[in-house]
Amino acid sequence: MLHMPGLLSHLRLRFISTLPFSRKPPPSSSQLFSRFIARRTMSQKTLAVLDASELRDGEMKEVAFEDGKVLLSRLGDDIHATSAFCTHYGAPLAKGVLTADGRVVCPWHGACFNVCTGDIEDAPAPTALHSFKAEIVDGKINVTADPVNTTSANKSRQPKLLASGSSITAGQGKGVVVVGGGSGAFHLIESLRENGYSGPVTVLSKETYTPIDRTKLSKALVTDPSKLEYRSAADLRSKYGVNFRAGVEISGVDLSAKEVVVGATQERVPYETLVLATGGVPRRLPIDGKDLSNVLTLRGVEDAKKIDAAVKEGKHLVVIGSSFISMELVVAVVSRKLASIDVIGQEEFPFELVLGKQIGAGLKKFHESKGVKFHMESKVEKIVPSESDPSQAGAVIVTSSTGQSTTLPADVVIMGVGVAPATEYLRSSKGFEQVVDRTGAVQVDEYLRVKGLDNVYAIGDIAMYPQPGTGEPRRIEHWNVAGNHGRAVGKTIAEGKGQPFVKVPIFWSAQGQQLRYCGVGVGYDDVIIDGNPDELKFVAYYAKEGKIIAMASMQRDPIVVKGSELLRLGLMPTAAEIKAGKDVLSIDMSSVNAKPKVA
């Protein structure tokens, strides 16, 4: 007789052993996290990197960590350790500037980080720094880090996002709608999520790619969007919960319905908060021939592709405009063995309106040494069609200040004569009549809120905003200003309280050597120069009524980023003090003693 219980037990064991759920259950999220921490701990090392006595209060030092580098910063009795290289273009942060409130500013382009946490403080930093444990043991500074994260190749980490929005289905809810997909939009997204905004974010971008490092278009003629994008559309969706809609034209804003109207389809996109970040449109001189097919401007990737394809060996290039975008393009193509490069400008020297005559003369001399020919104090009369192909330009006729007319051969003409705010879509939008001026600029307050409108902001090239310290309304056309606008507005929206925009503009330009500039020098009445502009090694201070309002330098890092912090904090010496020999770099703003002035 069979013993049924035993048989059933045997069959049950055999049956259970064949089922998938009889295998060892997968680890829980807490178990996975514990394993991650354990692996990370196993990969970390603790090394004595410096005698504690060698790092003074308010000082930074780059130290070796196996094959990598670590930045040490001392604020009073506290020592902090982070990645040693800026996450923007890899500059050594030890050569930058430290402030007593824990900011380290990159010496090249003004990106700023918190040395206590590694978090981003200011654009153009796209990612954060690693932060490492640092302590003093037996008179030595010990740093605990994964050696991999101390190398230049692994200098950055994803910012800490207090919210990701990843649980939001695309198109669900209203939330924040951003019109425009440039630097301002990118840094706005990061700031929203870093500061805990968890609602929907939708970006409506005219461009066919996600936000790019636009500066590389003019400085290097990079034409592959994938090499310029900061985040892919997939990353924006998965990590930031952003519905990024590329190639979208906006035709208007319906303030009463709180909706954005999309192009010819008239689709309506609802919003709770609206951020206008549409940037600029390149200007064209109102002259005959301005629309011929080889008369080009530069704003986006497609423009760069056209310029790159047209400016080839043996061609005649004419550049109209002698300021930053124009001259950066000249630098980018000067080695292409062109038949000629002619630059036309209205002033006596290139860059004169911003940098003054002496600096302009030095830069003109440099470019002439590379074969560039200038036609200054001149006016473009017209662009003449080619005899062989009337759809293309064949020559540019220029008239000098003395009335002499010159015909310049042209296979390619580039117009670099500034940009206009890209706000045409607001002209027909009811409610914007009083805040969009005749130039297209949008009037905003110190929080970058459009004046008189609830929950509507404008940032970047289109924003006419009050300058910190003076309150003077001004529109700043620079990619990095737009980025910092985005960071400020993101914090305001996320926290629900105004974040005044107080950042000092910083920009840079490749002109043989790197030119750096900070401040707003419009209306300066005096220029104090230390160094020799002809050698492209100098610092220039721009003064107005005895007050320093801007600085420029070449080969004198980190003096401009130090100046930007002094301007921000109201600690910049007067023009008289600079003339008397006051050294900007000697001013203490990083030690404990300086903290009351900095905090």
C-alpha positions as CSV (number, residue, x, y, z in Angstrom):
1,M,0.0,0.0,0.0
2,L,1.3,3.4,-1.0
3,H,2.0,5.9,1.7
4,M,0.2,8.8,0.2
5,P,1.5,11.6,2.3
6,G,5.1,10.7,1.5
7,L,4.3,10.5,-2.3
8,L,2.5,13.8,-2.2
9,S,5.3,15.4,-0.4
10,H,7.8,14.0,-3.0
11,L,5.7,15.2,-5.9
12,R,5.2,18.5,-4.3
13,L,8.9,19.0,-4.0
14,R,9.5,17.9,-7.6
15,F,6.8,20.2,-8.9
16,I,7.9,23.2,-6.8
17,S,11.5,22.7,-8.0
18,T,10.5,23.2,-11.6
19,L,8.7,26.5,-11.1
20,P,10.4,29.8,-11.8
21,F,9.4,31.3,-8.5
22,S,11.2,28.5,-6.6
23,R,14.5,30.2,-7.5
24,K,16.1,32.5,-5.0
25,P,14.1,35.7,-5.0
26,P,15.7,38.8,-6.5
27,P,17.4,41.2,-4.1
28,S,15.3,44.1,-2.8
29,S,16.2,47.7,-3.5
30,S,17.7,48.1,-0.1
31,Q,19.9,45.1,-0.6
32,L,21.0,46.4,-4.0
33,F,21.8,49.8,-2.4
34,S,23.8,48.0,0.3
35,R,25.7,46.1,-2.2
36,F,26.4,49.3,-4.2
37,I,27.7,51.0,-1.0
38,A,29.8,48.0,-0.2
39,R,31.4,47.9,-3.7
40,R,31.9,51.7,-3.6
41,T,33.6,51.4,-0.2
42,M,35.8,48.6,-1.4
43,S,36.9,50.7,-4.4
44,Q,37.7,53.7,-2.2
45,K,41.1,54.5,-0.7
46,T,42.3,56.8,2.0
47,L,45.6,58.6,1.3
48,A,47.6,61.2,3.1
49,V,47.9,63.9,0.4
50,L,49.4,66.9,2.2
51,D,50.8,68.3,5.4
52,A,48.0,70.2,7.1
53,S,50.4,73.1,7.7
54,E,50.8,73.6,4.0
55,L,47.2,74.6,3.4
56,R,46.3,78.0,4.9
57,D,42.9,79.4,5.5
58,G,41.3,80.7,2.3
59,E,43.8,78.7,0.1
60,M,43.3,76.0,-2.5
61,K,45.8,73.4,-3.7
62,E,45.8,70.7,-6.3
63,V,47.3,67.4,-4.9
64,A,48.0,64.0,-6.4
65,F,45.8,61.1,-5.6
66,E,47.3,58.0,-7.3
67,D,47.0,58.7,-11.0
68,G,44.5,61.5,-10.5
69,K,44.2,64.9,-8.8
70,V,42.1,66.3,-6.0
71,L,41.4,69.9,-5.1
72,L,41.8,70.8,-1.5
73,S,40.1,74.0,-0.2
74,R,40.5,75.4,3.4
75,L,37.8,77.6,4.9
76,G,38.8,78.4,8.4
77,D,39.3,75.1,10.2
78,D,37.3,73.1,7.6
79,I,39.1,71.3,4.8
80,H,37.1,70.2,1.7
81,A,38.1,67.9,-1.2
82,T,36.6,67.8,-4.6
83,S,37.4,67.0,-8.2
84,A,40.3,69.1,-9.4
85,F,39.0,70.0,-12.8
86,C,36.1,72.2,-14.0
87,T,33.3,70.1,-15.6
88,H,32.9,72.7,-18.4
89,Y,36.2,72.5,-20.3
90,G,38.5,70.9,-17.7
91,A,40.3,73.9,-16.4
92,P,42.4,73.3,-13.2
93,L,40.2,74.8,-10.5
94,A,43.2,75.4,-8.2
95,K,44.1,78.3,-10.5
96,G,40.7,79.8,-10.0
97,V,39.2,81.8,-7.2
98,L,37.9,80.8,-3.8
99,T,35.4,82.8,-1.7
100,A,34.7,82.6,2.0
101,D,31.2,81.5,1.4
102,G,32.5,78.3,-0.2
103,R,32.4,79.1,-4.0
104,V,35.2,78.1,-6.3
105,V,35.2,79.9,-9.6
106,C,36.8,78.4,-12.7
107,P,39.7,80.6,-14.0
108,W,38.6,80.2,-17.7
109,H,34.9,80.8,-18.1
110,G,33.4,81.6,-14.7
111,A,31.7,78.3,-13.9
112,C,31.2,78.0,-10.2
113,F,30.9,75.2,-7.7
114,N,30.2,74.7,-4.0
115,V,33.5,73.4,-2.5
116,C,31.6,71.8,0.4
117,T,29.3,69.7,-1.8
118,G,30.6,69.9,-5.3
119,D,27.2,71.1,-6.5
120,I,26.9,73.6,-9.3
121,E,26.5,77.3,-8.4
122,D,26.8,79.0,-11.7
123,A,26.7,78.2,-15.4
124,P,28.3,77.2,-17.7
125,A,29.0,74.1,-15.6
126,P,26.9,71.3,-17.1
127,T,27.6,68.8,-14.3
128,A,28.7,68.8,-10.7
129,L,32.0,67.9,-9.1
130,H,32.7,64.8,-7.0
131,S,33.0,65.6,-3.3
132,F,35.4,63.5,-1.2
133,K,35.9,63.0,2.6
134,A,38.8,65.0,4.0
135,E,40.2,65.0,7.5
136,I,43.3,65.8,9.4
137,V,45.1,62.8,11.0
138,D,48.4,63.1,12.7
139,G,49.1,66.5,11.0
140,K,48.3,65.1,7.5
141,I,45.3,65.8,5.3
142,N,43.7,62.4,4.5
143,V,41.4,62.2,1.6
144,T,39.1,59.2,1.0
145,A,38.1,58.7,-2.6
146,D,37.6,56.2,-5.4
147,P,40.8,56.9,-7.5
148,V,38.8,56.6,-10.7
149,N,36.8,59.7,-9.7
150,T,39.9,61.8,-9.3
151,T,41.0,61.6,-12.9
152,S,40.3,64.3,-15.5
153,A,38.2,61.8,-17.5
154,N,35.9,61.2,-14.6
155,K,35.8,64.7,-13.1
156,S,32.1,65.2,-13.1
157,R,28.9,63.6,-11.7
158,Q,25.2,64.0,-12.3
159,P,23.8,66.9,-10.2
160,K,21.9,65.9,-7.1
161,L,18.2,66.2,-8.2
162,L,15.8,66.7,-5.4
163,A,13.1,65.8,-8.0
164,S,13.3,64.1,-11.4
165,G,9.7,64.2,-12.7
166,S,10.4,60.7,-14.1
167,S,7.1,59.4,-12.8
168,I,5.2,62.0,-14.9
169,T,3.7,60.8,-18.2
170,A,4.7,63.0,-21.1
171,G,2.0,65.6,-21.7
172,Q,0.3,64.9,-18.3
173,G,-0.5,68.1,-16.4
174,K,0.4,71.7,-17.2
175,G,3.4,72.6,-15.0
176,V,6.2,74.6,-16.5
177,V,6.3,75.3,-20.3
178,V,9.6,76.6,-21.8
179,V,9.5,78.3,-25.2
180,G,13.0,77.9,-26.6
181,G,15.7,75.2,-26.4
182,G,19.0,76.9,-25.8
183,S,21.4,77.5,-22.8
184,G,18.7,79.2,-20.7
185,A,16.3,76.3,-21.1
186,F,19.0,73.7,-20.3
187,H,20.1,75.4,-17.1
188,L,16.5,76.1,-16.1
189,I,15.7,72.4,-16.3
190,E,18.7,71.5,-14.2
191,S,17.8,74.2,-11.6
192,L,14.2,73.2,-11.4
193,R,15.0,69.6,-10.6
194,E,18.0,70.4,-8.4
195,N,15.8,72.6,-6.3
196,G,12.9,70.1,-5.9
197,Y,10.4,71.1,-8.6
198,S,8.5,67.8,-9.2
199,G,5.8,69.0,-11.7
200,P,5.7,68.5,-15.5
201,V,8.2,70.4,-17.7
202,T,7.6,70.8,-21.4
203,V,10.1,72.4,-23.8
204,L,9.0,73.7,-27.1
205,S,12.1,74.3,-29.2
206,K,12.4,75.6,-32.8
207,E,15.7,73.8,-33.1
208,T,15.9,70.1,-34.1
209,Y,18.3,69.2,-31.4
210,T,18.4,69.5,-27.6
211,P,20.4,72.4,-25.9
212,I,23.9,72.7,-27.2
213,D,27.2,74.4,-26.4
214,R,26.5,77.1,-28.9
215,T,29.9,78.8,-28.3
216,K,31.6,76.0,-30.3
217,L,29.8,77.0,-33.4
218,S,31.7,80.3,-33.9
219,K,34.9,79.4,-32.0
220,A,35.5,76.0,-33.7
221,L,32.8,75.5,-36.4
222,V,31.7,72.2,-34.9
223,T,28.8,71.0,-37.0
224,D,27.7,67.7,-35.5
225,P,24.9,68.3,-32.9
226,S,25.7,65.1,-31.1
227,K,29.1,66.6,-30.2
228,L,27.5,69.8,-28.9
229,E,24.4,68.5,-27.0
230,Y,24.6,68.6,-23.2
231,R,21.8,66.0,-22.8
232,S,20.1,63.8,-25.3
233,A,16.3,63.9,-25.5
234,A,16.2,60.4,-23.9
235,D,18.3,61.6,-20.9
236,L,16.0,64.7,-20.5
237,R,13.0,62.4,-20.5
238,S,14.4,59.6,-18.2
239,K,16.5,61.6,-15.8
240,Y,14.7,65.0,-15.7
241,G,11.2,64.0,-16.7
242,V,11.2,66.6,-19.5
243,N,8.9,66.4,-22.5
244,F,11.3,67.9,-25.1
245,R,9.6,68.8,-28.4
246,A,12.0,69.7,-31.1
247,G,11.3,71.5,-34.4
248,V,8.3,73.3,-32.9
249,E,7.4,76.9,-34.1
250,I,5.4,79.1,-31.7
251,S,2.9,81.6,-33.2
252,G,1.6,83.2,-30.0
253,V,0.7,83.1,-26.3
254,D,-2.8,83.3,-25.0
255,L,-2.4,84.8,-21.6
256,S,-6.1,84.6,-20.6
257,A,-6.3,80.9,-21.3
258,K,-2.7,80.3,-20.1
259,E,-1.8,78.5,-23.3
260,V,1.0,78.6,-25.9
261,V,-0.1,78.4,-29.5
262,V,1.9,76.2,-31.8
263,G,2.5,77.2,-35.4
264,A,0.3,76.4,-38.3
265,T,-1.5,73.6,-36.5
266,Q,-2.7,76.1,-33.8
267,E,-2.3,73.3,-31.2
268,R,-2.6,74.8,-27.7
269,V,-0.2,73.8,-24.9
270,P,-1.4,74.7,-21.4
271,Y,0.9,76.0,-18.7
272,E,0.9,77.0,-15.1
273,T,4.2,78.8,-15.4
274,L,5.6,80.0,-18.7
275,V,9.3,80.7,-19.4
276,L,10.2,82.6,-22.6
277,A,13.7,81.7,-23.8
278,T,13.6,82.1,-27.5
279,G,17.0,83.8,-27.9
280,G,18.0,85.9,-30.9
281,V,17.7,86.2,-34.7
282,P,20.8,87.3,-36.6
283,R,20.4,90.7,-38.1
284,R,21.0,91.5,-41.8
285,L,22.0,94.9,-43.1
286,P,19.2,96.5,-45.1
287,I,21.2,96.6,-48.3
288,D,21.0,95.2,-51.9
289,G,22.1,91.6,-52.1
290,K,21.6,90.8,-48.4
291,D,19.5,87.7,-49.3
292,L,21.8,86.1,-51.9
293,S,22.4,82.4,-51.2
294,N,26.0,82.7,-50.1
295,V,25.4,85.6,-47.8
296,L,25.4,83.8,-44.5
297,T,24.8,84.4,-40.8
298,L,25.5,82.2,-37.8
299,R,23.1,81.1,-35.1
300,G,22.6,77.4,-35.2
301,V,24.1,74.2,-36.4
302,E,22.7,74.4,-39.9
303,D,24.3,77.9,-40.3
304,A,27.6,76.5,-39.2
305,K,27.3,73.7,-41.7
306,K,26.8,76.2,-44.5
307,I,29.7,78.3,-43.5
308,D,32.0,75.2,-43.1
309,A,31.0,73.9,-46.5
310,A,31.5,77.3,-48.2
311,V,34.8,78.5,-46.7
312,K,37.3,76.4,-48.5
313,E,40.8,76.7,-49.7
314,G,41.2,79.3,-52.5
315,K,37.9,81.1,-51.7
316,H,37.5,84.9,-51.1
317,L,35.8,85.5,-47.7
318,V,34.2,88.9,-46.8
319,V,33.1,89.4,-43.2
320,I,30.8,92.2,-42.4
321,G,31.1,93.2,-38.7
322,S,34.3,93.4,-36.6
323,S,33.1,92.3,-33.2
324,F,33.1,88.9,-31.4
325,I,31.1,86.5,-33.5
326,S,32.7,87.8,-36.7
327,M,36.2,87.7,-35.5
328,E,35.8,84.3,-33.8
329,L,34.8,82.9,-37.2
330,V,37.9,84.6,-38.7
331,V,40.1,82.8,-36.2
332,A,38.3,79.5,-36.9
333,V,38.9,79.6,-40.7
334,V,42.2,81.6,-41.0
335,S,44.3,78.5,-41.5
336,R,42.2,77.2,-44.4
337,K,44.4,78.8,-47.1
338,L,41.8,81.2,-48.3
339,A,42.6,83.5,-51.2
340,S,41.6,86.5,-49.0
341,I,39.8,87.4,-45.8
342,D,38.4,91.0,-45.7
343,V,36.8,92.3,-42.6
344,I,34.6,95.5,-42.7
345,G,33.9,97.5,-39.6
346,Q,32.3,100.9,-38.8
347,E,34.7,101.9,-36.0
348,E,38.4,102.7,-36.2
349,F,39.4,99.3,-34.7
350,P,37.7,95.9,-34.2
351,F,36.0,95.4,-30.8
352,E,36.3,99.1,-30.2
353,L,32.9,99.7,-28.7
354,V,33.4,97.0,-26.1
355,L,37.1,96.9,-25.5
356,G,38.3,100.4,-26.5
357,K,40.9,101.6,-29.1
358,Q,44.1,100.3,-27.5
359,I,42.8,96.7,-27.1
360,G,41.2,96.9,-30.5
361,A,44.5,98.1,-32.0
362,G,46.4,95.2,-30.5
363,L,43.8,92.6,-31.7
364,K,43.8,94.2,-35.2
365,K,47.6,93.9,-35.3
366,F,47.4,90.2,-34.4
367,H,44.8,89.4,-37.1
368,E,46.7,91.3,-39.7
369,S,49.8,89.2,-38.9
370,K,47.6,86.2,-40.0
371,G,46.8,87.7,-43.4
372,V,43.5,89.4,-42.5
373,K,42.8,92.7,-44.2
374,F,40.6,95.3,-42.4
375,H,38.4,98.0,-44.0
376,M,37.6,100.1,-40.9
377,E,35.5,103.2,-40.6
378,S,33.7,101.9,-43.7
379,K,30.2,101.3,-44.9
380,V,28.9,98.5,-47.0
381,E,27.0,100.0,-50.0
382,K,25.7,96.8,-51.5
383,I,26.5,93.2,-52.3
384,V,26.8,92.5,-56.0
385,P,25.5,89.3,-57.6
386,S,28.0,87.0,-59.4
387,E,28.0,87.3,-63.2
388,S,28.2,83.5,-63.5
389,D,25.4,82.9,-61.0
390,P,23.1,85.8,-60.1
391,S,21.7,83.9,-57.1
392,Q,25.1,84.2,-55.4
393,A,27.2,87.1,-54.3
394,G,30.3,87.9,-56.3
395,A,31.5,91.1,-54.7
396,V,31.0,93.6,-51.9
397,I,31.2,97.3,-52.5
398,V,32.6,99.3,-49.6
399,T,32.9,103.0,-49.0
400,S,35.5,104.4,-46.6
401,S,35.1,107.5,-44.4
402,T,36.9,109.5,-47.0
403,G,34.4,108.5,-49.7
404,Q,36.7,106.1,-51.5
405,S,34.8,103.1,-53.0
406,T,36.4,99.6,-53.0
407,T,35.1,96.4,-54.6
408,L,36.0,93.3,-52.7
409,P,35.8,89.9,-54.5
410,A,33.5,87.5,-52.5
411,D,32.8,83.8,-52.8
412,V,31.3,83.8,-49.3
413,V,29.9,86.7,-47.3
414,I,29.3,86.4,-43.6
415,M,27.2,89.0,-41.8
416,G,28.0,89.3,-38.1
417,V,26.2,92.5,-37.2
418,G,24.4,91.4,-34.0
419,V,21.1,89.8,-33.2
420,A,17.5,90.9,-32.6
421,P,15.3,89.4,-29.9
422,A,13.4,86.4,-31.3
423,T,10.0,87.7,-30.1
424,E,8.0,88.2,-33.2
425,Y,5.4,85.7,-31.9
426,L,4.6,88.1,-29.0
427,R,3.7,91.0,-31.3
428,S,0.2,89.5,-31.9
429,S,-0.2,88.1,-28.4
430,K,-2.6,90.2,-26.4
431,G,-1.2,91.4,-23.1
432,F,2.4,91.8,-24.2
433,E,1.9,95.3,-25.8
434,Q,3.3,97.2,-22.9
435,V,6.3,94.9,-22.1
436,V,7.8,94.2,-25.5
437,D,9.6,97.3,-26.8
438,R,10.1,98.4,-30.4
439,T,13.4,96.4,-30.5
440,G,11.6,93.2,-29.4
441,A,13.1,93.1,-25.9
442,V,10.9,91.9,-23.1
443,Q,10.8,94.0,-20.0
444,V,11.4,92.0,-16.8
445,D,12.0,92.7,-13.1
446,E,14.9,91.7,-10.9
447,Y,13.4,88.2,-10.6
448,L,13.2,88.0,-14.5
449,R,9.4,88.0,-14.3
450,V,7.7,89.7,-17.2
451,K,6.4,93.0,-15.8
452,G,2.8,93.0,-14.9
453,L,2.2,89.3,-15.8
454,D,1.7,86.5,-13.4
455,N,3.9,83.3,-13.6
456,V,5.5,84.5,-16.9
457,Y,9.3,84.8,-17.1
458,A,11.7,85.9,-19.9
459,I,15.4,84.9,-19.9
460,G,18.5,85.2,-22.2
461,D,18.9,87.4,-25.2
462,I,15.2,88.6,-25.1
463,A,15.2,89.8,-21.5
464,M,15.7,93.5,-20.7
465,Y,16.6,93.2,-17.0
466,P,17.7,95.7,-14.3
467,Q,21.5,95.5,-13.8
468,P,22.6,94.6,-10.2
469,G,23.8,97.6,-8.3
470,T,22.5,100.3,-10.8
471,G,19.1,99.1,-11.7
472,E,19.8,100.2,-15.3
473,P,17.7,98.1,-17.7
474,R,19.9,96.3,-20.3
475,R,19.7,93.3,-22.6
476,I,22.9,91.1,-22.5
477,E,23.5,89.0,-25.6
478,H,25.6,86.2,-24.2
479,W,25.1,82.4,-24.0
480,N,26.4,82.2,-20.4
481,V,24.1,85.0,-19.1
482,A,21.2,83.0,-20.5
483,G,22.4,80.0,-18.6
484,N,22.6,81.8,-15.3
485,H,19.2,83.4,-16.0
486,G,17.8,79.9,-16.3
487,R,19.4,78.8,-13.0
488,A,17.9,81.8,-11.1
489,V,14.4,81.3,-12.5
490,G,14.5,77.6,-11.9
491,K,15.3,78.2,-8.2
492,T,12.5,80.9,-8.0
493,I,9.9,78.5,-9.5
494,A,11.0,75.5,-7.5
495,E,11.2,77.3,-4.1
496,G,8.2,79.6,-4.7
497,K,10.1,82.7,-3.7
498,G,12.0,85.3,-5.7
499,Q,15.6,84.6,-6.6
500,P,17.0,88.0,-7.7
501,F,19.4,87.8,-10.6
502,V,22.7,89.2,-9.3
503,K,25.2,87.4,-11.4
504,V,27.9,89.5,-13.1
505,P,28.1,88.8,-16.8
506,I,31.2,86.8,-17.9
507,F,32.2,86.0,-21.5
508,W,35.2,84.9,-23.4
509,S,36.5,84.8,-27.0
510,A,39.3,83.0,-28.8
511,Q,41.5,85.7,-30.4
512,G,44.9,84.2,-30.7
513,Q,44.9,84.1,-26.9
514,Q,41.9,83.7,-24.8
515,L,40.1,87.0,-24.1
516,R,38.1,87.2,-20.9
517,Y,35.6,89.8,-19.9
518,C,33.4,90.5,-16.9
519,G,30.9,93.2,-16.1
520,V,28.8,95.6,-18.1
521,G,31.1,98.3,-19.6
522,V,28.5,100.3,-21.5
523,G,29.2,104.0,-21.2
524,Y,32.7,103.7,-19.7
525,D,34.6,107.0,-19.7
526,D,38.1,105.7,-18.8
527,V,40.2,102.7,-19.5
528,I,43.1,101.7,-17.3
529,I,45.5,99.2,-18.9
530,D,48.1,97.1,-17.2
531,G,50.3,95.3,-19.7
532,N,50.8,95.4,-23.5
533,P,47.8,94.8,-25.8
534,D,50.2,94.4,-28.7
535,E,51.6,91.3,-27.0
536,L,48.0,90.1,-26.1
537,K,49.0,90.1,-22.5
538,F,47.2,92.7,-20.4
539,V,44.3,93.5,-18.0
540,A,42.0,96.4,-18.8
541,Y,39.8,98.1,-16.2
542,Y,36.7,100.0,-17.6
543,A,35.6,102.9,-15.4
544,K,32.6,105.1,-15.3
545,E,32.6,108.2,-13.0
546,G,35.5,106.7,-11.0
547,K,33.9,103.3,-10.5
548,I,35.2,100.1,-12.1
549,I,32.3,98.6,-14.0
550,A,34.0,95.9,-16.2
551,M,37.4,94.2,-16.8
552,A,39.0,92.4,-19.7
553,S,42.3,90.4,-19.9
554,M,44.4,88.1,-22.0
555,Q,47.1,85.8,-20.4
556,R,46.4,87.1,-16.9
557,D,44.2,84.4,-15.4
558,P,42.4,84.4,-12.9
559,I,42.1,88.2,-12.7
560,V,38.9,88.5,-14.6
561,V,37.0,85.9,-12.5
562,K,38.4,87.5,-9.4
563,G,37.0,90.8,-10.7
564,S,33.6,89.2,-11.4
565,E,33.4,88.1,-7.7
566,L,34.6,91.5,-6.5
567,L,31.9,93.2,-8.6
568,R,29.3,90.8,-7.3
569,L,30.2,91.5,-3.7
570,G,30.7,95.2,-4.1
571,L,34.4,94.9,-3.2
572,M,35.9,96.2,-6.4
573,P,38.5,99.0,-5.9
574,T,37.9,102.4,-7.3
575,A,39.5,103.6,-10.5
576,A,41.8,105.8,-8.4
577,E,42.9,102.9,-6.3
578,I,43.7,100.8,-9.5
579,K,45.7,103.7,-10.9
580,A,47.6,103.9,-7.6
581,G,48.7,100.3,-8.0
582,K,46.0,98.4,-6.0
583,D,46.4,94.7,-6.9
584,V,43.0,93.0,-7.4
585,L,44.4,89.5,-6.8
586,S,45.7,90.6,-3.4
587,I,42.2,91.4,-2.1
588,D,41.2,88.8,0.5
589,M,37.7,87.3,0.0
590,S,38.4,83.7,0.9
591,S,39.6,83.7,4.5
592,V,37.6,83.7,7.7
593,N,38.4,87.4,8.1
594,A,36.7,88.1,4.8
595,K,33.5,86.1,5.5
596,P,31.5,89.1,7.0
597,K,32.1,90.9,3.7
598,V,31.2,87.9,1.5
599,A,28.3,86.2,3.3
